[in-house]
Amino acid sequence: MSAEQADLAVIGAGAAGLMAERFAAELAPRGSRVALLEGAKEPGRKILISGGGRCNVLPFISEPADFFTESSRHVLRRLLDSWPLPEQRAFFEADLQLPLVLEAESGKLFPEAQQARVVRDALLQSAREAGAALLCPWRVHEVTRESDAFLLSCDDGRTLLASRLILATGGQSVPKTGSDGAGYGFARALGHSTLPLYPALVPLTSQDARLTALSGIALPVLWRARVNGKVVEERERELLITHQGFSGPAVLDASHWITHARAELSVDWGARGREAWTRTLDAASGGGKRSVVGALEQHLPARLAAALVAIAEVAPTTQLAQLDRAHRERLLLTLTDFPLPVSGSRGFAVAEVTGGGIPLGEVNPRTLESRACPGLYLCGEILDAFGRIGGFNFQWAWATGRLAGSAAAASLTERRAETAG
Ligand SMILES: Cc1cc2nc3c(=O)[nH]c(=O)nc-3n(C[C@H](O)[C@H](O)[C@H](O)COP(=O)(O)OP(=O)(O)OC[C@H]3O[C@@H](n4cnc5c(N)ncnc54)[C@H](O)[C@@H]3O)c2cc1C
């Protein structure tokens, strides 16, 4: 069977690949064949399950500090700056005719229709209108370099030869969506290295029945991650106690410190701070006869208040006036710097993203072209960067997808000019 031909092929019709394909098809020289290969039964399955089926398309506000990478933060910033947030928002609202609405309490932008499907469909339609050819299902199982082209082999024996290749295969989290990590192997075969992969934005597990018995309780916390005793990040968000351990935005955001850096995670329950808790426990201002548990219940769910008092080894009937110095200090520590008893994470099966991947130093930050393999471009989650919960991961996918697609199309234009000249 002879190979099909394309000027440019994108592997992976997820968030980054759809965006890359759309811009590549729009900007490629007239008559170019721009193919989008998707291994799953339908494109954009992760978009469809995102944001609880509503797709948190973008954050309302974004800063480089909302993203994590082990690679150069300077390169990360340049890549984000390649398509600033207001321009991304305008693209969805004006070009795709997809109005976005703000969920004020979370700072997340959702499509007005509150349906992820409209986002996936609008991107797909936009790519098709720009001239993209979607081949689906077309599961790539091998990529090889053939002089000045890439030979892609499909599971079923079909082959495709493309002179430019964009790798947008995502990470390896929630592999049933089609993103199972195969792309890292393709990148390695083409000369790249990969930083160790780890689940991120992932619920954490706990064996501590005193806490898992409180499953269902959700409250704001100030979480702190410490590596070798040094605080590396702290933020205020909501924590959810589950029967398996801990989840909610606070824990998802913090989880990579556990899965990647073996950090210690501690929380200030209620995010009130030591001063406020000290006042609450003060017999004079709190009323000496009031029970310690009762004082805590003013600020915490009752079951959690009782559990924390027990963990601090304060007798349940103790009144504020009876609290001696040592017990007060232990309770204050339990309330404000409580080491979360974490046994592990729920892994790639449920993680929202994959940390690690292709180092940002291995791509040209102006174009996302591979430094190891000319003609190859990389975008999206396969690269070593991810954002916290709140639309930041799509922001990354849209920005890097557009950059890779536009740059790959520009290089086709240059090649055509050279051959014409
Ligand atoms: C449950 C869940 C909810 C989420 N919600 C949000 C949210 O609301 N907002 C947000 O910003 N982020 C969210 N994320 C994260 C976000 O979905 C990802 O960061 C984003 O989809 C990454 O885009 P990508 O294009 O790089 O990879 P993907 O979207 O994973 O796309 C990769 C594509 O490549 C295809 N592919 C892989 N290997 C091959 C192969 N060998 N051949 C052919 N095709 C292949 C896959 O089938 C897939 O379609 C969520 C993630 C999960 C798991």
Ligand as a Chemical Component Dictionary entry (heavy atoms), coordinates in Angstrom:
data_LIG
# 
_chem_comp.id                   LIG 
_chem_comp.type                 NON-POLYMER 
_chem_comp.pdbx_formal_charge   0 
_chem_comp.three_letter_code    LIG 
# 
loop_
_chem_comp_atom.comp_id 
_chem_comp_atom.atom_id 
_chem_comp_atom.alt_atom_id 
_chem_comp_atom.type_symbol 
_chem_comp_atom.charge 
_chem_comp_atom.model_Cartn_x 
_chem_comp_atom.model_Cartn_y 
_chem_comp_atom.model_Cartn_z 
_chem_comp_atom.pdbx_ordinal 
LIG C1  C1  C 0 -11.574 15.156 33.761 1  
LIG C2  C2  C 0 -10.784 16.323 33.236 2  
LIG C3  C3  C 0 -11.330 17.602 33.286 3  
LIG C4  C4  C 0 -10.594 18.686 32.828 4  
LIG N1  N1  N 0 -11.173 19.932 32.852 5  
LIG C5  C5  C 0 -10.462 21.006 32.418 6  
LIG C6  C6  C 0 -11.067 22.307 32.357 7  
LIG O1  O1  O 0 -12.269 22.458 32.607 8  
LIG N2  N2  N 0 -10.283 23.355 31.978 9  
LIG C7  C7  C 0 -8.960  23.197 31.635 10 
LIG O2  O2  O 0 -8.292  24.182 31.313 11 
LIG N3  N3  N 0 -8.384  21.961 31.598 12 
LIG C8  C8  C 0 -9.110  20.880 31.975 13 
LIG N4  N4  N 0 -8.539  19.633 31.926 14 
LIG C9  C9  C 0 -7.172  19.491 31.364 15 
LIG C10 C10 C 0 -7.257  19.570 29.835 16 
LIG O3  O3  O 0 -8.305  18.736 29.381 17 
LIG C11 C11 C 0 -5.931  19.145 29.187 18 
LIG O4  O4  O 0 -4.886  19.856 29.768 19 
LIG C12 C12 C 0 -5.969  19.406 27.694 20 
LIG O5  O5  O 0 -7.011  18.651 27.101 21 
LIG C13 C13 C 0 -4.633  19.033 27.031 22 
LIG O6  O6  O 0 -4.761  19.255 25.659 23 
LIG P1  P1  P 0 -3.870  18.427 24.616 24 
LIG O7  O7  O 0 -4.467  18.736 23.279 25 
LIG O8  O8  O 0 -2.455  18.678 24.849 26 
LIG O9  O9  O 0 -4.158  16.899 24.951 27 
LIG P2  P2  P 0 -5.502  16.070 24.821 28 
LIG O10 O10 O 0 -6.680  16.954 24.969 29 
LIG O11 O11 O 0 -5.347  14.949 25.772 30 
LIG O12 O12 O 0 -5.512  15.563 23.313 31 
LIG C14 C14 C 0 -4.585  14.630 22.803 32 
LIG C15 C15 C 0 -5.255  13.894 21.655 33 
LIG O13 O13 O 0 -4.281  13.093 20.987 34 
LIG C16 C16 C 0 -4.873  11.851 20.655 35 
LIG N5  N5  N 0 -3.799  10.876 20.527 36 
LIG C17 C17 C 0 -2.945  10.443 21.485 37 
LIG N6  N6  N 0 -2.105  9.523  20.996 38 
LIG C18 C18 C 0 -2.460  9.334  19.686 39 
LIG C19 C19 C 0 -1.962  8.505  18.654 40 
LIG N7  N7  N 0 -0.960  7.651  18.864 41 
LIG N8  N8  N 0 -2.553  8.578  17.415 42 
LIG C20 C20 C 0 -3.571  9.442  17.185 43 
LIG N9  N9  N 0 -4.084  10.258 18.135 44 
LIG C21 C21 C 0 -3.532  10.197 19.387 45 
LIG C22 C22 C 0 -5.810  11.575 21.817 46 
LIG O14 O14 O 0 -6.804  10.629 21.474 47 
LIG C23 C23 C 0 -6.365  12.957 22.107 48 
LIG O15 O15 O 0 -7.535  13.239 21.380 49 
LIG C24 C24 C 0 -9.270  18.519 32.339 50 
LIG C25 C25 C 0 -8.737  17.219 32.271 51 
LIG C26 C26 C 0 -9.482  16.131 32.701 52 
LIG C27 C27 C 0 -8.881  14.764 32.602 53 
# 
loop_
_chem_comp_bond.comp_id 
_chem_comp_bond.atom_id_1 
_chem_comp_bond.atom_id_2 
_chem_comp_bond.value_order 
_chem_comp_bond.pdbx_ordinal 
LIG C1  C2  SING 1  
LIG C2  C3  SING 2  
LIG C2  C26 DOUB 3  
LIG C3  C4  DOUB 4  
LIG C4  N1  SING 5  
LIG C4  C24 SING 6  
LIG N1  C5  DOUB 7  
LIG C5  C6  SING 8  
LIG C5  C8  SING 9  
LIG C6  O1  DOUB 10 
LIG C6  N2  SING 11 
LIG N2  C7  SING 12 
LIG C7  O2  DOUB 13 
LIG C7  N3  SING 14 
LIG N3  C8  DOUB 15 
LIG C8  N4  SING 16 
LIG N4  C9  SING 17 
LIG N4  C24 SING 18 
LIG C9  C10 SING 19 
LIG C10 O3  SING 20 
LIG C10 C11 SING 21 
LIG C11 O4  SING 22 
LIG C11 C12 SING 23 
LIG C12 O5  SING 24 
LIG C12 C13 SING 25 
LIG C13 O6  SING 26 
LIG O6  P1  SING 27 
LIG P1  O7  DOUB 28 
LIG P1  O8  SING 29 
LIG P1  O9  SING 30 
LIG O9  P2  SING 31 
LIG P2  O10 DOUB 32 
LIG P2  O11 SING 33 
LIG P2  O12 SING 34 
LIG O12 C14 SING 35 
LIG C14 C15 SING 36 
LIG C15 O13 SING 37 
LIG C15 C23 SING 38 
LIG O13 C16 SING 39 
LIG C16 N5  SING 40 
LIG C16 C22 SING 41 
LIG N5  C17 SING 42 
LIG N5  C21 SING 43 
LIG C17 N6  DOUB 44 
LIG N6  C18 SING 45 
LIG C18 C19 SING 46 
LIG C18 C21 DOUB 47 
LIG C19 N7  SING 48 
LIG C19 N8  DOUB 49 
LIG N8  C20 SING 50 
LIG C20 N9  DOUB 51 
LIG N9  C21 SING 52 
LIG C22 O14 SING 53 
LIG C22 C23 SING 54 
LIG C23 O15 SING 55 
LIG C24 C25 DOUB 56 
LIG C25 C26 SING 57 
LIG C26 C27 SING 58 
# 
